[in-house]
Every structure is written in structure tokens, then in C-alpha cells.
Amino acid sequence: MYHQGDVWLVDFDPSVGHEYQKVRPALIVESDSYLSLGNLITIVPISSQLGKSALLDVLIPKTAKNRLVSDSLIKTRQISTFDKRRFIKYIGQCQPSVLQAVLSNVSLYLALTE
């Protein structure tokens, strides 16, 4: 049901401080091999605020496949793990090249590569 690269509407509330808020699109970054092991899913939020680009953000253009409302930014530095009950609705699928850029930036952010 859930797959790496899927775009879902996710409920980010309640949030604190600079955490993302409200129901918004998010990209599943967790590996498919781990998604079936429990009730938690690791995601990164998606924001339509293109003017608020930050280090390691990845542009995701609106396509028929991802079904986003507009071109958006994937906020890789806001990686989070949420319970499956926060996942409201499947939206679409991220382009493979965008997913690879996100995974690369998450790896850089977490110092997983040398």
C-alpha cells in the first residue's frame, strides 16, 4: 500500500516551533523493505512556497503522475517519521530523478556518505 517515492497527504499537526504544520503533501523516503515492518513511515514534507528555498531542498515540478497542485519544494532537512494513521490520502508518485536527488540530499544531511 505504501511505497518509497509515493506522495501522500499527511497530517503534520500538532506541531511545535518551526516544524511543518497542517495537512500537506509529503514524500515517502523510507525503503520499501522496511515499510511493511511496522506502523511508522519516514517522510519529508512538500511545500508550495517556492520563495522559501533552503539548503538541500529539491524542486518537484507538478506532473500528471505526482498530481501536485503546483511546482513545489521537497524539504529534505525536515525528515520525520509518523504513524500510518497520519496518512490521509494517496496523491501520486514522484519522478525517479527527483526521488534520487532527495535521497542523496537526505544522505548528505545525515552524513551517511563520505
Biopython code that builds the backbone (N, CA, C, O; Angstrom):
import numpy as np
from Bio.PDB.StructureBuilder import StructureBuilder

atoms = [
    (1, "MET", "N", (0.818, -1.203, 0.000)),
    (1, "MET", "CA", (0.000, 0.000, 0.000)),
    (1, "MET", "C", (0.861, 1.267, 0.000)),
    (1, "MET", "O", (0.569, 2.216, -0.727)),
    (2, "TYR", "N", (1.910, 1.282, 0.806)),
    (2, "TYR", "CA", (2.831, 2.424, 0.855)),
    (2, "TYR", "C", (4.119, 2.039, 0.142)),
    (2, "TYR", "O", (4.588, 0.906, 0.257)),
    (3, "HIS", "N", (4.697, 3.002, -0.607)),
    (3, "HIS", "CA", (5.940, 2.727, -1.329)),
    (3, "HIS", "C", (6.843, 3.954, -1.299)),
    (3, "HIS", "O", (6.374, 5.092, -1.287)),
    (4, "GLN", "N", (8.142, 3.700, -1.289)),
    (4, "GLN", "CA", (9.101, 4.792, -1.407)),
    (4, "GLN", "C", (8.816, 5.532, -2.707)),
    (4, "GLN", "O", (8.627, 4.919, -3.757)),
    (5, "GLY", "N", (8.786, 6.870, -2.620)),
    (5, "GLY", "CA", (8.503, 7.676, -3.793)),
    (5, "GLY", "C", (7.046, 8.085, -3.917)),
    (5, "GLY", "O", (6.701, 8.910, -4.763)),
    (6, "ASP", "N", (6.180, 7.507, -3.069)),
    (6, "ASP", "CA", (4.776, 7.917, -3.062)),
    (6, "ASP", "C", (4.630, 9.306, -2.464)),
    (6, "ASP", "O", (5.364, 9.684, -1.551)),
    (7, "VAL", "N", (3.675, 10.060, -2.989)),
    (7, "VAL", "CA", (3.298, 11.360, -2.425)),
    (7, "VAL", "C", (1.931, 11.177, -1.766)),
    (7, "VAL", "O", (0.976, 10.741, -2.409)),
    (8, "TRP", "N", (1.849, 11.514, -0.483)),
    (8, "TRP", "CA", (0.619, 11.372, 0.299)),
    (8, "TRP", "C", (0.265, 12.697, 0.961)),
    (8, "TRP", "O", (1.142, 13.519, 1.226)),
    (9, "LEU", "N", (-1.008, 12.899, 1.226)),
    (9, "LEU", "CA", (-1.432, 13.973, 2.131)),
    (9, "LEU", "C", (-1.251, 13.443, 3.544)),
    (9, "LEU", "O", (-1.752, 12.372, 3.887)),
    (10, "VAL", "N", (-0.522, 14.210, 4.368)),
    (10, "VAL", "CA", (-0.181, 13.776, 5.717)),
    (10, "VAL", "C", (-0.568, 14.882, 6.696)),
    (10, "VAL", "O", (-0.388, 16.065, 6.407)),
    (11, "ASP", "N", (-1.098, 14.493, 7.848)),
    (11, "ASP", "CA", (-1.471, 15.449, 8.899)),
    (11, "ASP", "C", (-0.254, 15.702, 9.790)),
    (11, "ASP", "O", (0.154, 14.821, 10.548)),
    (12, "PHE", "N", (0.323, 16.896, 9.703)),
    (12, "PHE", "CA", (1.521, 17.253, 10.470)),
    (12, "PHE", "C", (1.185, 17.845, 11.843)),
    (12, "PHE", "O", (2.092, 18.125, 12.627)),
    (13, "ASP", "N", (-0.090, 18.036, 12.140)),
    (13, "ASP", "CA", (-0.481, 18.611, 13.438)),
    (13, "ASP", "C", (-0.700, 17.503, 14.464)),
    (13, "ASP", "O", (-1.161, 16.417, 14.113)),
    (14, "PRO", "N", (-0.373, 17.769, 15.730)),
    (14, "PRO", "CA", (0.158, 19.025, 16.253)),
    (14, "PRO", "C", (1.656, 19.155, 15.958)),
    (14, "PRO", "O", (2.384, 18.165, 15.885)),
    (15, "SER", "N", (2.080, 20.375, 15.795)),
    (15, "SER", "CA", (3.485, 20.663, 15.551)),
    (15, "SER", "C", (3.962, 21.698, 16.568)),
    (15, "SER", "O", (3.158, 22.337, 17.247)),
    (16, "VAL", "N", (5.278, 21.849, 16.660)),
    (16, "VAL", "CA", (5.877, 22.779, 17.610)),
    (16, "VAL", "C", (6.943, 23.598, 16.899)),
    (16, "VAL", "O", (7.692, 23.068, 16.079)),
    (17, "GLY", "N", (7.013, 24.883, 17.209)),
    (17, "GLY", "CA", (8.080, 25.729, 16.689)),
    (17, "GLY", "C", (8.123, 25.790, 15.177)),
    (17, "GLY", "O", (7.140, 26.160, 14.535)),
    (18, "HIS", "N", (9.266, 25.426, 14.604)),
    (18, "HIS", "CA", (9.484, 25.535, 13.160)),
    (18, "HIS", "C", (9.135, 24.267, 12.389)),
    (18, "HIS", "O", (9.448, 24.157, 11.203)),
    (19, "GLU", "N", (8.491, 23.313, 13.049)),
    (19, "GLU", "CA", (8.068, 22.101, 12.347)),
    (19, "GLU", "C", (6.944, 22.453, 11.379)),
    (19, "GLU", "O", (6.180, 23.392, 11.603)),
    (20, "TYR", "N", (6.860, 21.677, 10.297)),
    (20, "TYR", "CA", (5.776, 21.906, 9.344)),
    (20, "TYR", "C", (4.441, 21.587, 9.988)),
    (20, "TYR", "O", (4.333, 20.708, 10.843)),
    (21, "GLN", "N", (3.419, 22.327, 9.554)),
    (21, "GLN", "CA", (2.093, 22.221, 10.143)),
    (21, "GLN", "C", (1.061, 21.812, 9.110)),
    (21, "GLN", "O", (1.341, 21.775, 7.912)),
    (22, "LYS", "N", (-0.100, 21.514, 9.576)),
    (22, "LYS", "CA", (-1.344, 21.247, 8.850)),
    (22, "LYS", "C", (-1.242, 20.018, 7.958)),
    (22, "LYS", "O", (-0.217, 19.339, 7.921)),
    (23, "VAL", "N", (-2.312, 19.753, 7.250)),
    (23, "VAL", "CA", (-2.330, 18.663, 6.271)),
    (23, "VAL", "C", (-1.633, 19.167, 5.015)),
    (23, "VAL", "O", (-1.988, 20.211, 4.469)),
    (24, "ARG", "N", (-0.640, 18.415, 4.568)),
    (24, "ARG", "CA", (0.150, 18.827, 3.406)),
    (24, "ARG", "C", (0.712, 17.595, 2.709)),
    (24, "ARG", "O", (0.747, 16.510, 3.289)),
    (25, "PRO", "N", (1.147, 17.762, 1.475)),
    (25, "PRO", "CA", (1.785, 16.626, 0.787)),
    (25, "PRO", "C", (3.133, 16.297, 1.423)),
    (25, "PRO", "O", (3.827, 17.167, 1.949)),
    (26, "ALA", "N", (3.475, 15.027, 1.359)),
    (26, "ALA", "CA", (4.775, 14.564, 1.837)),
    (26, "ALA", "C", (5.233, 13.408, 0.954)),
    (26, "ALA", "O", (4.419, 12.683, 0.381)),
    (27, "LEU", "N", (6.538, 13.252, 0.859)),
    (27, "LEU", "CA", (7.147, 12.194, 0.052)),
    (27, "LEU", "C", (7.675, 11.099, 0.975)),
    (27, "LEU", "O", (8.409, 11.379, 1.923)),
    (28, "ILE", "N", (7.301, 9.860, 0.695)),
    (28, "ILE", "CA", (7.835, 8.735, 1.467)),
    (28, "ILE", "C", (9.263, 8.460, 1.009)),
    (28, "ILE", "O", (9.505, 8.210, -0.171)),
    (29, "VAL", "N", (10.217, 8.509, 1.960)),
    (29, "VAL", "CA", (11.621, 8.246, 1.641)),
    (29, "VAL", "C", (12.103, 6.915, 2.218)),
    (29, "VAL", "O", (13.193, 6.447, 1.890)),
    (30, "GLU", "N", (11.302, 6.324, 3.059)),
    (30, "GLU", "CA", (11.669, 5.045, 3.663)),
    (30, "GLU", "C", (11.716, 3.946, 2.605)),
    (30, "GLU", "O", (10.901, 3.921, 1.682)),
    (31, "SER", "N", (12.668, 3.051, 2.750)),
    (31, "SER", "CA", (12.829, 1.932, 1.831)),
    (31, "SER", "C", (11.620, 1.000, 1.886)),
    (31, "SER", "O", (11.072, 0.746, 2.958)),
    (32, "ASP", "N", (11.211, 0.497, 0.726)),
    (32, "ASP", "CA", (10.076, -0.434, 0.665)),
    (32, "ASP", "C", (10.276, -1.644, 1.576)),
    (32, "ASP", "O", (9.307, -2.160, 2.134)),
    (33, "SER", "N", (11.510, -2.101, 1.734)),
    (33, "SER", "CA", (11.772, -3.291, 2.547)),
    (33, "SER", "C", (11.473, -3.066, 4.029)),
    (33, "SER", "O", (11.300, -4.034, 4.769)),
    (34, "TYR", "N", (11.410, -1.813, 4.476)),
    (34, "TYR", "CA", (11.103, -1.518, 5.876)),
    (34, "TYR", "C", (9.665, -1.059, 6.089)),
    (34, "TYR", "O", (9.169, -1.089, 7.215)),
    (35, "LEU", "N", (8.995, -0.638, 5.033)),
    (35, "LEU", "CA", (7.638, -0.101, 5.183)),
    (35, "LEU", "C", (6.638, -1.106, 5.728)),
    (35, "LEU", "O", (5.654, -0.708, 6.352)),
    (36, "SER", "N", (6.855, -2.375, 5.516)),
    (36, "SER", "CA", (5.913, -3.391, 5.983)),
    (36, "SER", "C", (6.219, -3.879, 7.397)),
    (36, "SER", "O", (5.500, -4.729, 7.921)),
    (37, "LEU", "N", (7.269, -3.358, 8.019)),
    (37, "LEU", "CA", (7.709, -3.876, 9.317)),
    (37, "LEU", "C", (6.998, -3.260, 10.521)),
    (37, "LEU", "O", (7.133, -3.767, 11.635)),
    (38, "GLY", "N", (6.261, -2.200, 10.325)),
    (38, "GLY", "CA", (5.615, -1.570, 11.472)),
    (38, "GLY", "C", (4.600, -0.543, 11.039)),
    (38, "GLY", "O", (4.135, -0.544, 9.900)),
    (39, "ASN", "N", (4.262, 0.334, 11.966)),
    (39, "ASN", "CA", (3.240, 1.343, 11.713)),
    (39, "ASN", "C", (3.803, 2.750, 11.546)),
    (39, "ASN", "O", (3.051, 3.724, 11.559)),
    (40, "LEU", "N", (5.117, 2.862, 11.389)),
    (40, "LEU", "CA", (5.756, 4.165, 11.213)),
    (40, "LEU", "C", (6.313, 4.282, 9.801)),
    (40, "LEU", "O", (6.786, 3.305, 9.220)),
    (41, "ILE", "N", (6.246, 5.514, 9.252)),
    (41, "ILE", "CA", (6.751, 5.773, 7.900)),
    (41, "ILE", "C", (7.582, 7.050, 7.929)),
    (41, "ILE", "O", (7.164, 8.059, 8.496)),
    (42, "THR", "N", (8.760, 7.000, 7.314)),
    (42, "THR", "CA", (9.641, 8.162, 7.255)),
    (42, "THR", "C", (9.368, 8.941, 5.973)),
    (42, "THR", "O", (9.341, 8.389, 4.873)),
    (43, "ILE", "N", (9.165, 10.251, 6.157)),
    (43, "ILE", "CA", (8.756, 11.123, 5.048)),
    (43, "ILE", "C", (9.538, 12.441, 5.095)),
    (43, "ILE", "O", (10.230, 12.740, 6.068)),
    (44, "VAL", "N", (9.406, 13.213, 4.021)),
    (44, "VAL", "CA", (9.841, 14.609, 4.005)),
    (44, "VAL", "C", (8.658, 15.439, 3.492)),
    (44, "VAL", "O", (7.972, 15.034, 2.554)),
    (45, "PRO", "N", (8.424, 16.600, 4.112)),
    (45, "PRO", "CA", (7.281, 17.423, 3.697)),
    (45, "PRO", "C", (7.525, 18.106, 2.364)),
    (45, "PRO", "O", (8.663, 18.296, 1.934)),
    (46, "ILE", "N", (6.424, 18.470, 1.724)),
    (46, "ILE", "CA", (6.454, 19.198, 0.457)),
    (46, "ILE", "C", (5.754, 20.529, 0.663)),
    (46, "ILE", "O", (4.663, 20.584, 1.230)),
    (47, "SER", "N", (6.385, 21.606, 0.201)),
    (47, "SER", "CA", (5.838, 22.950, 0.351)),
    (47, "SER", "C", (5.695, 23.622, -1.010)),
    (47, "SER", "O", (6.566, 23.492, -1.870)),
    (48, "SER", "N", (4.598, 24.336, -1.195)),
    (48, "SER", "CA", (4.398, 25.083, -2.441)),
    (48, "SER", "C", (5.044, 26.465, -2.392)),
    (48, "SER", "O", (4.967, 27.216, -3.364)),
    (49, "GLN", "N", (5.670, 26.805, -1.287)),
    (49, "GLN", "CA", (6.308, 28.110, -1.106)),
    (49, "GLN", "C", (7.691, 28.121, -1.760)),
    (49, "GLN", "O", (8.704, 27.952, -1.082)),
    (50, "LEU", "N", (7.727, 28.319, -3.074)),
    (50, "LEU", "CA", (8.986, 28.271, -3.821)),
    (50, "LEU", "C", (9.963, 29.369, -3.408)),
    (50, "LEU", "O", (11.174, 29.205, -3.563)),
    (51, "GLY", "N", (9.462, 30.467, -2.893)),
    (51, "GLY", "CA", (10.327, 31.567, -2.480)),
    (51, "GLY", "C", (11.060, 31.312, -1.187)),
    (51, "GLY", "O", (11.906, 32.111, -0.787)),
    (52, "LYS", "N", (10.753, 30.208, -0.523)),
    (52, "LYS", "CA", (11.388, 29.897, 0.765)),
    (52, "LYS", "C", (12.317, 28.697, 0.648)),
    (52, "LYS", "O", (12.336, 27.826, 1.518)),
    (53, "SER", "N", (13.084, 28.662, -0.432)),
    (53, "SER", "CA", (14.020, 27.569, -0.657)),
    (53, "SER", "C", (15.154, 27.630, 0.357)),
    (53, "SER", "O", (15.661, 28.705, 0.678)),
    (54, "ALA", "N", (15.543, 26.468, 0.855)),
    (54, "ALA", "CA", (16.640, 26.361, 1.816)),
    (54, "ALA", "C", (17.648, 25.335, 1.309)),
    (54, "ALA", "O", (17.388, 24.604, 0.354)),
    (55, "LEU", "N", (18.784, 25.299, 1.958)),
    (55, "LEU", "CA", (19.840, 24.352, 1.620)),
    (55, "LEU", "C", (19.278, 22.926, 1.571)),
    (55, "LEU", "O", (18.573, 22.509, 2.490)),
    (56, "LEU", "N", (19.576, 22.199, 0.534)),
    (56, "LEU", "CA", (19.217, 20.806, 0.298)),
    (56, "LEU", "C", (17.767, 20.578, -0.129)),
    (56, "LEU", "O", (17.367, 19.430, -0.318)),
    (57, "ASP", "N", (16.974, 21.630, -0.287)),
    (57, "ASP", "CA", (15.625, 21.456, -0.834)),
    (57, "ASP", "C", (15.717, 20.967, -2.273)),
    (57, "ASP", "O", (16.683, 21.259, -2.978)),
    (58, "VAL", "N", (14.704, 20.221, -2.700)),
    (58, "VAL", "CA", (14.660, 19.696, -4.065)),
    (58, "VAL", "C", (13.358, 20.151, -4.721)),
    (58, "VAL", "O", (12.278, 19.989, -4.151)),
    (59, "LEU", "N", (13.465, 20.712, -5.903)),
    (59, "LEU", "CA", (12.287, 21.131, -6.662)),
    (59, "LEU", "C", (11.584, 19.905, -7.230)),
    (59, "LEU", "O", (12.216, 19.037, -7.832)),
    (60, "ILE", "N", (10.271, 19.844, -7.032)),
    (60, "ILE", "CA", (9.457, 18.800, -7.647)),
    (60, "ILE", "C", (8.430, 19.481, -8.541)),
    (60, "ILE", "O", (7.461, 20.057, -8.046)),
    (61, "PRO", "N", (8.634, 19.420, -9.848)),
    (61, "PRO", "CA", (7.676, 20.039, -10.765)),
    (61, "PRO", "C", (6.334, 19.309, -10.725)),
    (61, "PRO", "O", (6.286, 18.091, -10.557)),
    (62, "LYS", "N", (5.271, 20.049, -10.876)),
    (62, "LYS", "CA", (3.925, 19.477, -10.964)),
    (62, "LYS", "C", (3.845, 18.615, -12.221)),
    (62, "LYS", "O", (4.197, 19.062, -13.312)),
    (63, "THR", "N", (3.376, 17.368, -12.061)),
    (63, "THR", "CA", (3.181, 16.483, -13.213)),
    (63, "THR", "C", (1.855, 15.744, -13.054)),
    (63, "THR", "O", (1.256, 15.744, -11.978)),
    (64, "ALA", "N", (1.411, 15.122, -14.128)),
    (64, "ALA", "CA", (0.196, 14.315, -14.062)),
    (64, "ALA", "C", (0.394, 13.105, -13.146)),
    (64, "ALA", "O", (-0.564, 12.609, -12.553)),
    (65, "LYS", "N", (1.635, 12.632, -13.031)),
    (65, "LYS", "CA", (1.917, 11.444, -12.226)),
    (65, "LYS", "C", (1.946, 11.748, -10.729)),
    (65, "LYS", "O", (1.458, 10.948, -9.931)),
    (66, "ASN", "N", (2.518, 12.907, -10.334)),
    (66, "ASN", "CA", (2.555, 13.202, -8.893)),
    (66, "ASN", "C", (1.301, 13.941, -8.415)),
    (66, "ASN", "O", (1.024, 13.986, -7.216)),
    (67, "ARG", "N", (0.548, 14.517, -9.349)),
    (67, "ARG", "CA", (-0.725, 15.185, -9.083)),
    (67, "ARG", "C", (-0.654, 16.286, -8.023)),
    (67, "ARG", "O", (-1.627, 16.528, -7.309)),
    (68, "LEU", "N", (0.491, 16.945, -7.923)),
    (68, "LEU", "CA", (0.583, 18.107, -7.046)),
    (68, "LEU", "C", (-0.164, 19.270, -7.679)),
    (68, "LEU", "O", (-0.349, 19.305, -8.895)),
    (69, "VAL", "N", (-0.592, 20.219, -6.863)),
    (69, "VAL", "CA", (-1.343, 21.372, -7.347)),
    (69, "VAL", "C", (-0.432, 22.353, -8.080)),
    (69, "VAL", "O", (-0.864, 23.034, -9.009)),
    (70, "SER", "N", (0.837, 22.423, -7.655)),
    (70, "SER", "CA", (1.787, 23.352, -8.265)),
    (70, "SER", "C", (3.205, 22.822, -8.103)),
    (70, "SER", "O", (3.441, 21.884, -7.341)),
    (71, "ASP", "N", (4.156, 23.433, -8.829)),
    (71, "ASP", "CA", (5.560, 23.135, -8.587)),
    (71, "ASP", "C", (5.832, 23.392, -7.101)),
    (71, "ASP", "O", (5.300, 24.340, -6.524)),
    (72, "SER", "N", (6.650, 22.555, -6.495)),
    (72, "SER", "CA", (6.838, 22.630, -5.049)),
    (72, "SER", "C", (8.272, 22.307, -4.666)),
    (72, "SER", "O", (9.085, 21.921, -5.507)),
    (73, "LEU", "N", (8.570, 22.472, -3.378)),
    (73, "LEU", "CA", (9.876, 22.135, -2.834)),
    (73, "LEU", "C", (9.745, 20.980, -1.859)),
    (73, "LEU", "O", (8.854, 20.966, -1.010)),
    (74, "ILE", "N", (10.636, 20.016, -1.987)),
    (74, "ILE", "CA", (10.715, 18.924, -1.022)),
    (74, "ILE", "C", (11.741, 19.350, 0.021)),
    (74, "ILE", "O", (12.899, 19.614, -0.303)),
    (75, "LYS", "N", (11.307, 19.413, 1.267)),
    (75, "LYS", "CA", (12.104, 19.971, 2.367)),
    (75, "LYS", "C", (12.897, 18.850, 3.057)),
    (75, "LYS", "O", (12.491, 18.349, 4.106)),
    (76, "THR", "N", (14.023, 18.467, 2.459)),
    (76, "THR", "CA", (14.768, 17.293, 2.917)),
    (76, "THR", "C", (15.310, 17.433, 4.341)),
    (76, "THR", "O", (15.537, 16.421, 5.005)),
    (77, "ARG", "N", (15.517, 18.632, 4.815)),
    (77, "ARG", "CA", (16.036, 18.814, 6.178)),
    (77, "ARG", "C", (14.950, 18.666, 7.241)),
    (77, "ARG", "O", (15.236, 18.720, 8.437)),
    (78, "GLN", "N", (13.710, 18.479, 6.807)),
    (78, "GLN", "CA", (12.592, 18.305, 7.745)),
    (78, "GLN", "C", (12.134, 16.845, 7.793)),
    (78, "GLN", "O", (10.953, 16.567, 8.002)),
    (79, "ILE", "N", (13.063, 15.924, 7.600)),
    (79, "ILE", "CA", (12.745, 14.497, 7.614)),
    (79, "ILE", "C", (12.062, 14.141, 8.936)),
    (79, "ILE", "O", (12.495, 14.575, 10.003)),
    (80, "SER", "N", (10.990, 13.346, 8.854)),
    (80, "SER", "CA", (10.207, 12.968, 10.033)),
    (80, "SER", "C", (9.708, 11.538, 9.877)),
    (80, "SER", "O", (9.640, 10.999, 8.772)),
    (81, "THR", "N", (9.365, 10.946, 10.998)),
    (81, "THR", "CA", (8.745, 9.627, 10.994)),
    (81, "THR", "C", (7.402, 9.739, 11.699)),
    (81, "THR", "O", (7.324, 10.183, 12.844)),
    (82, "PHE", "N", (6.340, 9.328, 10.997)),
    (82, "PHE", "CA", (4.977, 9.460, 11.509)),
    (82, "PHE", "C", (4.265, 8.114, 11.494)),
    (82, "PHE", "O", (4.589, 7.222, 10.710)),
    (83, "ASP", "N", (3.291, 7.998, 12.381)),
    (83, "ASP", "CA", (2.400, 6.847, 12.399)),
    (83, "ASP", "C", (1.557, 6.821, 11.121)),
    (83, "ASP", "O", (1.202, 7.872, 10.588)),
    (84, "LYS", "N", (1.244, 5.642, 10.643)),
    (84, "LYS", "CA", (0.444, 5.490, 9.427)),
    (84, "LYS", "C", (-0.927, 6.150, 9.545)),
    (84, "LYS", "O", (-1.538, 6.481, 8.529)),
    (85, "ARG", "N", (-1.418, 6.346, 10.769)),
    (85, "ARG", "CA", (-2.725, 6.978, 10.949)),
    (85, "ARG", "C", (-2.732, 8.444, 10.524)),
    (85, "ARG", "O", (-3.802, 9.021, 10.328)),
    (86, "ARG", "N", (-1.558, 9.054, 10.380)),
    (86, "ARG", "CA", (-1.474, 10.442, 9.911)),
    (86, "ARG", "C", (-1.596, 10.549, 8.380)),
    (86, "ARG", "O", (-1.769, 11.646, 7.848)),
    (87, "PHE", "N", (-1.509, 9.431, 7.688)),
    (87, "PHE", "CA", (-1.556, 9.420, 6.224)),
    (87, "PHE", "C", (-3.018, 9.392, 5.778)),
    (87, "PHE", "O", (-3.739, 8.423, 6.013)),
    (88, "ILE", "N", (-3.432, 10.477, 5.131)),
    (88, "ILE", "CA", (-4.842, 10.690, 4.828)),
    (88, "ILE", "C", (-5.240, 10.163, 3.458)),
    (88, "ILE", "O", (-6.246, 9.468, 3.318)),
    (89, "LYS", "N", (-4.435, 10.504, 2.437)),
    (89, "LYS", "CA", (-4.835, 10.166, 1.075)),
    (89, "LYS", "C", (-3.610, 10.080, 0.166)),
    (89, "LYS", "O", (-2.723, 10.932, 0.211)),
    (90, "TYR", "N", (-3.581, 9.039, -0.652)),
    (90, "TYR", "CA", (-2.541, 8.908, -1.672)),
    (90, "TYR", "C", (-2.775, 9.967, -2.743)),
    (90, "TYR", "O", (-3.899, 10.154, -3.209)),
    (91, "ILE", "N", (-1.697, 10.662, -3.133)),
    (91, "ILE", "CA", (-1.805, 11.682, -4.181)),
    (91, "ILE", "C", (-1.226, 11.171, -5.494)),
    (91, "ILE", "O", (-1.896, 11.211, -6.525)),
    (92, "GLY", "N", (0.021, 10.689, -5.461)),
    (92, "GLY", "CA", (0.663, 10.270, -6.700)),
    (92, "GLY", "C", (2.054, 9.731, -6.460)),
    (92, "GLY", "O", (2.400, 9.327, -5.349)),
    (93, "GLN", "N", (2.847, 9.730, -7.516)),
    (93, "GLN", "CA", (4.187, 9.149, -7.492)),
    (93, "GLN", "C", (5.212, 10.188, -7.942)),
    (93, "GLN", "O", (5.018, 10.871, -8.947)),
    (94, "CYS", "N", (6.292, 10.298, -7.194)),
    (94, "CYS", "CA", (7.390, 11.213, -7.506)),
    (94, "CYS", "C", (8.194, 10.677, -8.695)),
    (94, "CYS", "O", (8.329, 9.467, -8.871)),
    (95, "GLN", "N", (8.723, 11.597, -9.504)),
    (95, "GLN", "CA", (9.599, 11.207, -10.600)),
    (95, "GLN", "C", (10.873, 10.556, -10.037)),
    (95, "GLN", "O", (11.399, 11.028, -9.029)),
    (96, "PRO", "N", (11.377, 9.489, -10.661)),
    (96, "PRO", "CA", (12.577, 8.805, -10.164)),
    (96, "PRO", "C", (13.784, 9.730, -9.989)),
    (96, "PRO", "O", (14.521, 9.587, -9.013)),
    (97, "SER", "N", (14.001, 10.667, -10.903)),
    (97, "SER", "CA", (15.154, 11.566, -10.785)),
    (97, "SER", "C", (15.026, 12.486, -9.575)),
    (97, "SER", "O", (16.022, 12.798, -8.923)),
    (98, "VAL", "N", (13.813, 12.917, -9.277)),
    (98, "VAL", "CA", (13.578, 13.770, -8.098)),
    (98, "VAL", "C", (13.775, 12.953, -6.823)),
    (98, "VAL", "O", (14.399, 13.429, -5.875)),
    (99, "LEU", "N", (13.249, 11.732, -6.791)),
    (99, "LEU", "CA", (13.439, 10.862, -5.629)),
    (99, "LEU", "C", (14.914, 10.628, -5.370)),
    (99, "LEU", "O", (15.352, 10.689, -4.221)),
    (100, "GLN", "N", (15.693, 10.360, -6.416)),
    (100, "GLN", "CA", (17.137, 10.132, -6.242)),
    (100, "GLN", "C", (17.825, 11.377, -5.665)),
    (100, "GLN", "O", (18.698, 11.260, -4.805)),
    (101, "ALA", "N", (17.435, 12.561, -6.135)),
    (101, "ALA", "CA", (18.009, 13.802, -5.602)),
    (101, "ALA", "C", (17.656, 13.970, -4.130)),
    (101, "ALA", "O", (18.497, 14.384, -3.332)),
    (102, "VAL", "N", (16.429, 13.655, -3.769)),
    (102, "VAL", "CA", (16.002, 13.757, -2.367)),
    (102, "VAL", "C", (16.787, 12.786, -1.500)),
    (102, "VAL", "O", (17.307, 13.175, -0.454)),
    (103, "LEU", "N", (16.880, 11.528, -1.919)),
    (103, "LEU", "CA", (17.605, 10.534, -1.134)),
    (103, "LEU", "C", (19.079, 10.910, -0.989)),
    (103, "LEU", "O", (19.673, 10.700, 0.069)),
    (104, "SER", "N", (19.664, 11.460, -2.041)),
    (104, "SER", "CA", (21.049, 11.915, -1.979)),
    (104, "SER", "C", (21.206, 13.048, -0.963)),
    (104, "SER", "O", (22.149, 13.056, -0.172)),
    (105, "ASN", "N", (20.277, 14.000, -0.991)),
    (105, "ASN", "CA", (20.352, 15.138, -0.064)),
    (105, "ASN", "C", (20.083, 14.713, 1.380)),
    (105, "ASN", "O", (20.703, 15.243, 2.301)),
    (106, "VAL", "N", (19.171, 13.767, 1.590)),
    (106, "VAL", "CA", (18.932, 13.244, 2.937)),
    (106, "VAL", "C", (20.197, 12.563, 3.444)),
    (106, "VAL", "O", (20.575, 12.724, 4.605)),
    (107, "SER", "N", (20.846, 11.806, 2.576)),
    (107, "SER", "CA", (22.090, 11.133, 2.945)),
    (107, "SER", "C", (23.173, 12.143, 3.327)),
    (107, "SER", "O", (23.890, 11.949, 4.309)),
    (108, "LEU", "N", (23.287, 13.223, 2.545)),
    (108, "LEU", "CA", (24.242, 14.283, 2.885)),
    (108, "LEU", "C", (23.906, 14.921, 4.224)),
    (108, "LEU", "O", (24.780, 15.127, 5.065)),
    (109, "TYR", "N", (22.626, 15.231, 4.411)),
    (109, "TYR", "CA", (22.164, 15.890, 5.638)),
    (109, "TYR", "C", (22.450, 15.051, 6.885)),
    (109, "TYR", "O", (22.803, 15.587, 7.935)),
    (110, "LEU", "N", (22.296, 13.746, 6.759)),
    (110, "LEU", "CA", (22.517, 12.853, 7.894)),
    (110, "LEU", "C", (23.946, 12.299, 7.944)),
    (110, "LEU", "O", (24.260, 11.452, 8.781)),
    (111, "ALA", "N", (24.804, 12.783, 7.046)),
    (111, "ALA", "CA", (26.212, 12.367, 6.981)),
    (111, "ALA", "C", (26.337, 10.851, 6.823)),
    (111, "ALA", "O", (27.147, 10.209, 7.493)),
    (112, "LEU", "N", (25.519, 10.289, 5.925)),
    (112, "LEU", "CA", (25.544, 8.849, 5.691)),
    (112, "LEU", "C", (26.520, 8.457, 4.604)),
    (112, "LEU", "O", (26.794, 7.271, 4.422)),
    (113, "THR", "N", (27.062, 9.446, 3.861)),
    (113, "THR", "CA", (28.037, 9.166, 2.820)),
    (113, "THR", "C", (29.326, 9.908, 3.139)),
    (113, "THR", "O", (29.339, 10.905, 3.861)),
    (114, "GLU", "N", (30.385, 9.395, 2.585)),
    (114, "GLU", "CA", (31.683, 10.050, 2.817)),
    (114, "GLU", "C", (32.094, 10.857, 1.614)),
    (114, "GLU", "O", (33.156, 11.479, 1.622)),
]
sb = StructureBuilder()
sb.init_structure("model")
sb.init_model(0)
sb.init_chain("A")
sb.init_seg("    ")
for serial, (resi, resn, name, xyz) in enumerate(atoms, 1):
    if name == "N":
        sb.init_residue(resn, " ", resi, " ")
    sb.init_atom(name, np.array(xyz, "f"), 0.0, 1.0, " ", f" {name:<3s}", serial, name[0])
structure = sb.get_structure()
